[in-house]
Amino acid sequence: MEGKPIVLVTGAAKRIGRAIALVLHQSGYRVAIHYGTSEKDARATAEECGSAPIFQADLEKVDEIKRMFREVEQQLGSLYGLVNNAARFRRRDAFEITEADWDFIHSINLKATFFCCQQGALLMKKTGAGRIVNLSSLGGIRPWDMYAHYCASKAGVIMLTRALAKAFAPEITVNSVAPGVILASDQDPRAQELIAATPAKRSGTPEEIADAVLYFLNASNFVTGQVLAIDGGLSQR
């Protein structure tokens, strides 16, 4: 395990984050698992990733983010990759969105993504090159009327990715993967409508998102500031 590039995946306990951690582990990376509240699931994922180290933090709080990256440095010594997967998703009529609704989404989807990028890049700069991959969304590319606050947050992630790609160059690349419809047990009822409109005529899988993340982690520093939509062609319609 020593000497393998270390990649921290936020929100890695379940769903897409778990798939990303597993694919990276299987591809030869040393994975570090972040979780917020799902400790049992995080430990299960960590075991499947060769007893990967686990880091808990409430990403709504910048002090907790800073503490987590200090712990990563203390325990692991360095960091090569960061995958900002942790996110929130909630349906709300635009006329009914409250300040609390807005902050609930943006505190994780955009604010935490920025500060994780900042702290991750500071740690990467201590040892050389690094790779950051932010999970955005088809909702950051196409407008969804019942998810205005979510779409705004993910569009923000896309522009943040492009800005930080310039700010952190040339040693550190920053790219984004934008998933389309990835079915889960708690998926919104509109999912079937979106699948019907998808040229591929199916939903995607967490593993397909993980493969896209892996591409950016493996790519040279000539690939940066990019957004790769893994959506079955839906963003092109």
N, C-alpha and C positions, 0 to 999 in steps of 0.2 A: 504493500500500500504506500510506503514512503516513496516520494518522488513523483507520484502521479499528480497531474494538475487537479487542483481543488476547485470545486464549483459549489457555491451556495445557492440553493433553490428555496425561495420563499413560498409559503403556503404549500409545502410539499407533502402534507399528511394524506391528502385525498385527491381524487379526480385527476385533473390534468397535471397538477403539480407532482402527484405520486408517479404518474406515467413518465414525466420528464426525469425525475430522479432515477427511476428504474432503467430507462434507456441510457442515460448518461453513465450509470454504474456499469451496465453491460458493455458499454463502448470504451471502457477503460479509464473513465474519470473517477476521482475520489469525490464522492458527493457529501455535502453537509446539508442537513435537513432543518429548515425553519418551520415552526408552527406557532399559532396564536393560542388556541384553546383546545385543539384536538390532540392531546398528548398520546392517548392510546393508539390512534391511527398513525401518528408520527413515529412512534416506536416500532410499530409493525412495518412501516415503510423503511425505516432505518435498518431493521433486521434483514429485509430483502435486499438492501444495498450494502451488504457485508458489514453489518454493525456500524453503520455510518454515525458520525457525531450529530447530536441534536441540539438545536438552539431555540429557546423560547423567547418571544418578544411580542409586545403589543405594538404593532406598526403604526397605530394612530399617534403614538408618542415618540417624538424625535429623540428624546433622551434614551428611550428603550432601544431605538435603532442604533444609536451610537454605542450603547452598552453591548449590544449583540455583536457588532463588528469588533469591538475591543476583545470580546471573548473568543471570537473566531481567530483573531491574531494571536492571542495568548495560547489557545489550544492547538491551533493548526499551523501557526507561523506565517502563513502566506495565503493569498487568494488569487486564483487565475480567472475564474468565471463567476458571474452573478446572473441568476435568472429571476427576474421580478415577476413572479406568477401570482402572488396573493392579490385578490381582488374581491369586490362586492358587486352584486347585481340585484336590482330591485325594480319592479314595475311600478310606475306612478303616473297618474294623469298630470300633465304639465300644469294645469290650473290648481292642482292640489299639493304640489311639491312644497315642502316647508324647508326652513333653514336647517333643521335637524336632518331631513332627508338628504339635502344637498351635501352637508358635511359628512354624513354616514358614508356616502359613496366616494366623495373626493378625498377624504382623509386617508383612505387606503389606496384607491386607484391612482391618484395623481400625487398627492403630497408624499405619501410613503415611498412611492416609486422614485421620486426625485431624491429624497434623502438617503434611500438605500443606494442609488447610483452614486451619490456624492461620497458617502462613507466607503462604499466598495471600491471606487476609483482611487481614493486616498490610500487605501490599503494596497491595491494593485501597484500603484506608483512606487511603493517601497521596494518592490522586487522586480519590476519590469513591466512587461506587456500584460494585457488583460482583455477579457471579453465580457460585455454586458448584453443581455438579451431581455428586452421588456415585452411582456405579453400585453398587446393592445386588444383590438377586437374589430370585427366587421362593423360593429356599432360606432367605431371611431371613423369609419370610412363612409358609411351610409346612415342617413338619419332614421331613427325609429321614434314615432310620435309618443309612445308611452314610456320612453326611456330617455328623455331629454337630458337629465342630469348624468346618467350613465354614459350616453354618447359624448357629451361634453368632456367627461373625464378621460375617456379613451382616445378622443381626438387630441386631447392634451398630452397623453402619453406618446402619441405619434410625433407631435411637434417637439416634445421634450427629447425624444430619441434623436431627432435630427439636429437639434441645438447642441446636445451633449456630445454627439459624434464629432462636431467641430471643436467643442471645448476640450475634449479629452484626447484628441488626436495628437501625434500619430501612434502612440503606444497602445492606447485603449480604444477598442471599437465599441460602438453602441448601435444595436439593431433591434428591430421589433418583429415579432410574429403576431399576425392578426387572425385569430381563429374565426371561422364561420360557425355554423350550427354543430355543436358537439353535444349529443344527447346525454342527459343525466336523469336520474329519477325525479329530480325536482325541476326539470326543464319547464319553461313557460309553455302554455298551451299553443302559442303561436308557432312553435317549432315545426309542426307538420306543414303549415303554410309556407314557411321558409324553405323547407326541404323540397316541397313541390316546385318552388321557384328556382332551385339550385340546378344548374346544368348537369352536375354529376348525379342528380336524382337520389341523393342519399345524404345522411349526416356524416360528419367526419368522426375520427376516433382520437382519443387522447394521445395514442402512439404516433399518429400522423403529425400532431402538433409537436410532440417531443422530437421527431425526426428533423423538423424545421429548426428547432432550437439547436440541435446537434450540429446542423449545417453551419450556423453562425458561429458556434463555439470553435469549430474546426477551421473556419475560413481565415484567410490572411487579412492583414489590416487594410487591404485594398477594397474590402467589403465593409462599409460602415455607413450609418445613416439611412439604412434601407428598411422598408416595411414589406414583409412577405405575407400576403393573404393566403391562408390555407382554408379555403372556403368553398371548394367545389365549383368555382367560377361565379359565385353569387355576386361578388362585388363588381363584376363586369356587366351585370344586367341593368 
